[in-house]
Every structure is written in structure tokens, then in C-alpha cells.
Amino acid sequence: MVKLRARCVVVGDAAVGKSTLCQMFCSDGAVYQKNYTMNVGVELLEKTVPIPDTSDSVELFIYDSAGRELFSDACENVWSQPSVVCVVFDVTSEASFNNCSRWIDRVQTHSHGLHTPGVLVGNKCDLTSRREVDAAAAQAFAQTHTLQYHETSAKEIGHYEAPFLSLAAAFHSLYQEQKNSILSLI
């Protein structure tokens, strides 16, 4: 049994639903904040994710970062060397989607050239009549940046756990690859 620890940085524009997504995941869907105060720094959450078909688990330390430019610069100091990244955008806001490249670039500057597994999350998919970002375009963007793509709705309790489970599995896979690489040298 192996228990790994991963630093999960959650980034994206303000009001895309990052904090709600994180809260829903960490509370197993029990906490949906109806009255929300915008995050002005980094909120640290933690949850252990069991890896299917193994006795291993990944303890995700989730750094929920502020999305407003005014506060995001200060957040970057906390990110140093993220293990995994979760880039969130609002499917009803093309601007938030267009800014995903900028968020990815910001996180990569703190990765020191190391590959950082990640996911792109299109949140608020319950708002179908207001949708501005096509799922196929988001999927193509994710593939271009070697990210897995997930659509969620934290409000409607729709797949909010999938991005984090995917990140834990990707981090565990990296661990297995490194372990096997070291064992092959022996």
C-alpha cells in the first residue's frame, strides 16, 4: 500500500466555479455554497483518493486559487512545483475559455520544466441555453495542451469528482512509471 501526496493547483478566471467545484469534491457533494464570497488568496483543501484496483491512494492537497488578476499574482508564490493542475473555465463565458492558455502558461512557469499532468474543466454545463463554448472546441484545446477534458456542473451535482479522480490517477501513473524506471536500472 502506497500513499502519495500531490499538490493540485486549481486555476481559472474569477467566478468560473473553482471554489464550488473544490468544495463539492472535498465534501462528497454535501457542501454547495449558495452565498459565495470571492476568494482573494489561496484556500487549501485536502482529500484522499483511493486508486481503483490497487491498495494505493493519492492525498490531494488542493490549492484553490483566486481568479482575479489583482490576487492571482500573490497566489503564484504558493503554487511552487505543482504535481497536477486543474484549469477551470465557465462554458457560458468564451472569455474565461480564451484565458485558459494564460493560466496554463502561468502554472508551467512554476513547474520548472517538469511534465505536470492536468485537466481542463468546463464548468456550469447545466446552463445549456447560455452556453458559449462548444465541447468539441474545448476537447481540441485540451488535447493540444495534453490535458484531459471534463465537463461538470457543481450546482447540479454533475461529475464534480471526475476531474480530481482523473488527476489522482494520472499522478499515480507517473509514480508507477518512475518506480518501474528505477527498478529497470537495478
PEHUJO-V985141 format. One line per field, one symbol per residue. psi: psi as a letter, one per 20 degrees, with the letter a starting at -180 (. if undefined). A space follows every 50 residues. Layout:
psi: ???
//
This chain:
psi: ppoqppooporrrqkikgggggggghjkjhooohoppppjcppprqppoq pqjrjrrpopoonoqqiphhhhghhhhhhpmqhqqopprpijohghghih gggggghhhiiliqpoqrqpoorkiilhijpiophhgggggghhjlqqpq prohgjlokhhgghhgggggghggggggghgghii.
//
